[in-house]
Amino acid sequence: MDAKKVIFIDELSWMDTPKCDLMIALENFWNAFTSARKDVILIVCASATSWMLSKVVHNKGGPYNRLTEQIKLQTFSLKECEEYIKANNLILTRIQIIQYYMIFGGVPFYWSFLKKGLSIPQNVDNTLFAENAPLKNEFEYLYASVFKNPKVYLKIIEALGTKKIGMSREKSPTIELW
């Protein structure tokens, strides 16, 4: 028996940009070369749940009814975050754990950026804003993966970010969206 060949694609949603037709190419590859083979396993992952649901799980095109397994990863609860902190010999108070949780939620990947000896603001700065911050461009990537025209939404968020208490329609600046 031939050994299994695994094709593993992580963050598929980020690669599927509006102009690339990645999903069509993947469907064609699967249907033309691999669907009849028993030795090939395709594993696709994405952190954008809505994208995975619409483009893979509920897809009515090439991948229709091809899903054999589904793994839904849950975020850490606050208790699990506290256990993670202890397991990694980090010293944070429960208030600090809650503060970090309010910023990054329970996504284990984001918790992996915590550095021992730094305050929560220092850790957040190192994770998001420093020169080589691992999530420095996450904001743009996230919007690009979720919206077909992310520039419109980014301009809205940037305009809202200029105000401390929000913005009403009457007092909003004119934003050139197109």
Number of C-alpha atoms within 10 A of each C-alpha: 4 7 8 10 11 11 11 11 13 13 14 19 25 17 15 17 16 12 7 10 11 15 19 14 11 13 15 15 12 17 13 10 10 14 16 10 9 11 13 17 14 13 13 14 16 15 15 15 13 13 18 18 11 11 17 21 16 14 14 11 12 15 19 13 12 11 12 5 7 9 6 7 8 9 13 17 13 15 11 13 22 19 13 16 19 12 9 13 10 15 16 18 11 13 9 14 17 16 14 21 18 10 11 14 17 18 15 15 10 17 18 12 15 20 17 13 11 14 14 17 12 14 18 21 14 20 21 16 15 14 10 10 15 14 16 16 11 12 11 12 13 15 17 20 21 16 13 12 13 15 15 15 14 16 14 13 11 10 16 16 12 10 10 7 8 11 14 9 7 6 8 12 11 8 10 8 10 6
